[in-house]
Amino acid sequence: MSNNGIDPFDLTRAQFQLPDGLVYLDGNSLGALPKATADRLANTISQEWGRMAIGGWNRAGWMHQPRAVGDRIASLIGAPDGTVVMGDTLSIKVYQALAAGLSLSKDRPVVLSDSGNFPTDLYMAEGLLKTLGGDHRLKIVDPEVIIDALDETVAVLMLTHVDYRTGRMHDMAGLTKAAHSKGVRVIWDLAHSAGAVPVDLALCGAEFAVGCTYKSLNGGPGAPAFLYCRADLADHVDPALSGWLGHAAPFAFDLEYRPGDGIDRFRVGTPPVLQMAALEPALDFFESVTMNQIRARSIELSEAFREGVEASCPMLKLASPRDPHARGSQLSFAFEHGYAVMQALIVEGVVGDFRAPNLIRFGFAPLYNSLADIDVAVDTLARIMESGSWDQPQYHQRAAVT
Amino acid sequence: MSNNGIDPFDLTRAQFQLPDGLVYLDGNSLGALPKATADRLANTISQEWGRMAIGGWNRAGWMHQPRAVGDRIASLIGAPDGTVVMGDTLSIKVYQALAAGLSLSKDRPVVLSDSGNFPTDLYMAEGLLKTLGGDHRLKIVDPEVIIDALDETVAVLMLTHVDYRTGRMHDMAGLTKAAHSKGVRVIWDLAHSAGAVPVDLALCGAEFAVGCTYKSLNGGPGAPAFLYCRADLADHVDPALSGWLGHAAPFAFDLEYRPGDGIDRFRVGTPPVLQMAALEPALDFFESVTMNQIRARSIELSEAFREGVEASCPMLKLASPRDPHARGSQLSFAFEHGYAVMQALIVEGVVGDFRAPNLIRFGFAPLYNSLADIDVAVDTLARIMESGSWDQPQYHQRAAVT
């Protein structure tokens, strides 16, 4: 509650467009739609593209957008202004950060990651290391033994802060410190962190961070990714994806690449102006509530859900850390027929998602999820589990996207 | 004229939103806004994202969009269904095509290009070749001597079909044939070709093509790029940007990358759903007119402009091929103070652009440019040149984006 007795989250919740009666606990996959987004995008289309056409690059500030929006993201992840740039997808940003990290430690051949990392991070690393050739290799260890695997062969430690399956949250400061003590550079993937949990990049001192904006930041399907590079390093890395908008003088049209100053060299091609315009109103929410407020409410929501489910659904086994401070803003439960249970839940108006092989996963978005949502979700899940109503043929049919 | 006496381009022109009185000859940089775009995007936002949320990936077909839209592009560039995929930016697609081409000829170290190529293509090649290391190198020759430079050291010939500065159009079939006779793979950048001139990829047999959709295809600022890979090759290339949506089973979340079938392996991260939705209505225009009709009208427009300017502006020197069949849908003129002339023109309501060091550039978009536009543009340019009104201090001040 704020000082005047109004819950700030009642105000934010009213500014999202969600179907009546739907309990949406999948904002950790795709955030809900802010009511302001459609108008904002209509304005960009008709008032900027429609009236200014090519002039929009200067007059509407499109060219500067990747930096301007980057500064807004920076404020949510403990990064100074001028250290974050937007564009492309998270996969591309992983590739860029990893190539940059490797360019700082050319004598070390190993990229270290853990089996809790999101697969695309590992796939992009595989592709980069194959392209680099030589002794370069990817080493994947269990999350518990990362520190033991840090040695003088490791160039870069690349981890996702919050595990997409279980919500288990790494100790960002501790692991970064351990890596630095062995001369290892660190990349944090904040896909499930940005807008979900407080992050302090400046404090932890990591070299790079990347993330997406379509989950807890509510930027919409296909929203752009972000890349953070520590300010003292940006001028010293070799960009692997050396596109013209990362050039020191894009409109000089030189035949040779010269990297731009600082974070600008992580720009690649033409920025996704419309996706960026859709992201902007979504970031306004973070001006009315702090990340600490969001975290406190997130814990309240997830604890209520965990307690409710554990009390009423004995067949579901908690797959997330029991300590709310050891997990992000999500909870998962293991059950052999998890896929069917989730389909039944969705039909009943409670949306979470399924992650192979057997996890049902629920995300908690304080900006639009209330305690009343949690009650409905627990009751519905309990009813489905108790009645066995999930065990119908149509709930076992897998869709293309799970 | 069509059979019933109605000019099909009068119909298309009425479906674009352009400021009253503006003559927009910069569609080769950013295409004009189709009137249908705003509603289409509003629908995607409120009816798909707003109502389906995460369900949009399956129910609204978002996951399939990069292939479905790719098929629509394929039909405009002479490519079969299933050979084109959308996503990312043109710079990224250049990187992917080049890495794929090099993976097919591992014993050849050279990428050959010409000095008329758009700089980002050369920059991305530089970055990739540096990452690959070894003997890999980029060789840049003049456009006239490409064939002489083709030899057994060259793995890939990478060219932009229509020169962004002059509009000079390469002989796609002839150069591809010459390259193939030396065992060289070919990548065509169609940035200034797709939607502007007829292209027949199947006929010319090139291995790869890439392009953007915000120029003559009118997809809007930040519209996604496309990549074509010849059907018989797609299963044999090693993707350098091995992202999860190019994986054979993205939702199995394996720790190791296995490339998807065919063109799917060129997908990388989450597709830009909103940018893709904005592109869709722009592609509808190409169902009412053929690329041959567009080409015929484009030549009519550019010839009228060339004749008018050459007759009335003796100080402007034609920098494009005089033969309309040897150029794309654009014309450039050289003049020492070209920048100031273009600024004066823009203030007078005729929009082209400037390309360093001294070119004023005009694009012709039959979908919305009329012969009446050409008359206004010629008269305005002649008046500015004759009066010397371009020589004012404010017209010499360079903007960030030219």
Chai-1 contact restraints between the chains, C-beta under 6 A:
chainA,res_idxA,chainB,res_idxB,connection_type,confidence,min_distance_angstrom,max_distance_angstrom,comment,restraint_id
A,Q17,B,G50,contact,1.0,0.0,6.0,A-B,restraint_1
A,P19,B,R51,contact,1.0,0.0,6.0,A-B,restraint_2
A,Y24,B,A53,contact,1.0,0.0,6.0,A-B,restraint_3
A,D26,B,I54,contact,1.0,0.0,6.0,A-B,restraint_4
A,S29,B,I54,contact,1.0,0.0,6.0,A-B,restraint_5
A,L30,B,I54,contact,1.0,0.0,6.0,A-B,restraint_6
A,L33,B,W49,contact,1.0,0.0,6.0,A-B,restraint_7
A,L33,B,G50,contact,1.0,0.0,6.0,A-B,restraint_8
A,A38,B,A42,contact,1.0,0.0,6.0,A-B,restraint_9
A,A38,B,I45,contact,1.0,0.0,6.0,A-B,restraint_10
A,A38,B,S46,contact,1.0,0.0,6.0,A-B,restraint_11
A,L41,B,L41,contact,1.0,0.0,6.0,A-B,restraint_12
A,A42,B,A38,contact,1.0,0.0,6.0,A-B,restraint_13
A,I45,B,A38,contact,1.0,0.0,6.0,A-B,restraint_14
A,S46,B,A38,contact,1.0,0.0,6.0,A-B,restraint_15
A,W49,B,L33,contact,1.0,0.0,6.0,A-B,restraint_16
A,W49,B,G220,contact,1.0,0.0,6.0,A-B,restraint_17
A,G50,B,Q17,contact,1.0,0.0,6.0,A-B,restraint_18
A,G50,B,L33,contact,1.0,0.0,6.0,A-B,restraint_19
A,R51,B,P19,contact,1.0,0.0,6.0,A-B,restraint_20
A,A53,B,Y24,contact,1.0,0.0,6.0,A-B,restraint_21
A,I54,B,D26,contact,1.0,0.0,6.0,A-B,restraint_22
A,I54,B,S29,contact,1.0,0.0,6.0,A-B,restraint_23
A,I54,B,L30,contact,1.0,0.0,6.0,A-B,restraint_24
A,W57,B,V401,contact,1.0,0.0,6.0,A-B,restraint_25
A,N58,B,A399,contact,1.0,0.0,6.0,A-B,restraint_26
A,N58,B,A400,contact,1.0,0.0,6.0,A-B,restraint_27
A,N58,B,V401,contact,1.0,0.0,6.0,A-B,restraint_28
A,W62,B,P221,contact,1.0,0.0,6.0,A-B,restraint_29
A,M63,B,A400,contact,1.0,0.0,6.0,A-B,restraint_30
A,M63,B,V401,contact,1.0,0.0,6.0,A-B,restraint_31
A,T89,B,G269,contact,1.0,0.0,6.0,A-B,restraint_32
A,T89,B,T270,contact,1.0,0.0,6.0,A-B,restraint_33
A,L90,B,G269,contact,1.0,0.0,6.0,A-B,restraint_34
A,S91,B,G243,contact,1.0,0.0,6.0,A-B,restraint_35
A,S91,B,V268,contact,1.0,0.0,6.0,A-B,restraint_36
A,S91,B,G269,contact,1.0,0.0,6.0,A-B,restraint_37
A,P119,B,W244,contact,1.0,0.0,6.0,A-B,restraint_38
A,P119,B,F253,contact,1.0,0.0,6.0,A-B,restraint_39
A,T120,B,G243,contact,1.0,0.0,6.0,A-B,restraint_40
A,T120,B,W244,contact,1.0,0.0,6.0,A-B,restraint_41
A,L122,B,L255,contact,1.0,0.0,6.0,A-B,restraint_42
A,Y123,B,S242,contact,1.0,0.0,6.0,A-B,restraint_43
A,Y123,B,W244,contact,1.0,0.0,6.0,A-B,restraint_44
A,Y123,B,Y257,contact,1.0,0.0,6.0,A-B,restraint_45
A,E126,B,S242,contact,1.0,0.0,6.0,A-B,restraint_46
A,E126,B,Y257,contact,1.0,0.0,6.0,A-B,restraint_47
A,G127,B,A240,contact,1.0,0.0,6.0,A-B,restraint_48
A,G127,B,L241,contact,1.0,0.0,6.0,A-B,restraint_49
A,G127,B,S242,contact,1.0,0.0,6.0,A-B,restraint_50
A,T131,B,T131,contact,1.0,0.0,6.0,A-B,restraint_51
A,T131,B,L132,contact,1.0,0.0,6.0,A-B,restraint_52
A,T131,B,A240,contact,1.0,0.0,6.0,A-B,restraint_53
A,G220,B,W49,contact,1.0,0.0,6.0,A-B,restraint_54
A,G220,B,L274,contact,1.0,0.0,6.0,A-B,restraint_55
A,P221,B,W62,contact,1.0,0.0,6.0,A-B,restraint_56
A,P221,B,V273,contact,1.0,0.0,6.0,A-B,restraint_57
A,G222,B,T270,contact,1.0,0.0,6.0,A-B,restraint_58
A,G222,B,P271,contact,1.0,0.0,6.0,A-B,restraint_59
A,G222,B,P272,contact,1.0,0.0,6.0,A-B,restraint_60
A,G222,B,V273,contact,1.0,0.0,6.0,A-B,restraint_61
A,G222,B,L274,contact,1.0,0.0,6.0,A-B,restraint_62
A,A240,B,G127,contact,1.0,0.0,6.0,A-B,restraint_63
A,A240,B,T131,contact,1.0,0.0,6.0,A-B,restraint_64
A,L241,B,G127,contact,1.0,0.0,6.0,A-B,restraint_65
A,S242,B,Y123,contact,1.0,0.0,6.0,A-B,restraint_66
A,S242,B,E126,contact,1.0,0.0,6.0,A-B,restraint_67
A,S242,B,G127,contact,1.0,0.0,6.0,A-B,restraint_68
A,G243,B,S91,contact,1.0,0.0,6.0,A-B,restraint_69
A,G243,B,T120,contact,1.0,0.0,6.0,A-B,restraint_70
A,W244,B,P119,contact,1.0,0.0,6.0,A-B,restraint_71
A,W244,B,T120,contact,1.0,0.0,6.0,A-B,restraint_72
A,W244,B,Y123,contact,1.0,0.0,6.0,A-B,restraint_73
A,F251,B,T402,contact,1.0,0.0,6.0,A-B,restraint_74
A,F253,B,P119,contact,1.0,0.0,6.0,A-B,restraint_75
A,F253,B,A356,contact,1.0,0.0,6.0,A-B,restraint_76
A,L255,B,L122,contact,1.0,0.0,6.0,A-B,restraint_77
A,Y257,B,Y123,contact,1.0,0.0,6.0,A-B,restraint_78
A,Y257,B,E126,contact,1.0,0.0,6.0,A-B,restraint_79
A,V268,B,S91,contact,1.0,0.0,6.0,A-B,restraint_80
A,G269,B,T89,contact,1.0,0.0,6.0,A-B,restraint_81
A,G269,B,L90,contact,1.0,0.0,6.0,A-B,restraint_82
A,G269,B,S91,contact,1.0,0.0,6.0,A-B,restraint_83
A,T270,B,T89,contact,1.0,0.0,6.0,A-B,restraint_84
A,T270,B,G222,contact,1.0,0.0,6.0,A-B,restraint_85
A,P271,B,G222,contact,1.0,0.0,6.0,A-B,restraint_86
A,P272,B,G222,contact,1.0,0.0,6.0,A-B,restraint_87
A,P272,B,P272,contact,1.0,0.0,6.0,A-B,restraint_88
A,P272,B,Q275,contact,1.0,0.0,6.0,A-B,restraint_89
A,V273,B,P221,contact,1.0,0.0,6.0,A-B,restraint_90
A,V273,B,G222,contact,1.0,0.0,6.0,A-B,restraint_91
A,L274,B,G220,contact,1.0,0.0,6.0,A-B,restraint_92
A,L274,B,G222,contact,1.0,0.0,6.0,A-B,restraint_93
A,L274,B,L274,contact,1.0,0.0,6.0,A-B,restraint_94
A,L274,B,Q275,contact,1.0,0.0,6.0,A-B,restraint_95
A,L274,B,A278,contact,1.0,0.0,6.0,A-B,restraint_96
A,Q275,B,P272,contact,1.0,0.0,6.0,A-B,restraint_97
A,Q275,B,L274,contact,1.0,0.0,6.0,A-B,restraint_98
A,Q275,B,Q275,contact,1.0,0.0,6.0,A-B,restraint_99
A,A278,B,L274,contact,1.0,0.0,6.0,A-B,restraint_100
A,A356,B,F253,contact,1.0,0.0,6.0,A-B,restraint_101
A,A399,B,N58,contact,1.0,0.0,6.0,A-B,restraint_102
A,A400,B,N58,contact,1.0,0.0,6.0,A-B,restraint_103
A,A400,B,M63,contact,1.0,0.0,6.0,A-B,restraint_104
A,V401,B,W57,contact,1.0,0.0,6.0,A-B,restraint_105
A,V401,B,N58,contact,1.0,0.0,6.0,A-B,restraint_106
A,V401,B,M63,contact,1.0,0.0,6.0,A-B,restraint_107
A,T402,B,F251,contact,1.0,0.0,6.0,A-B,restraint_108
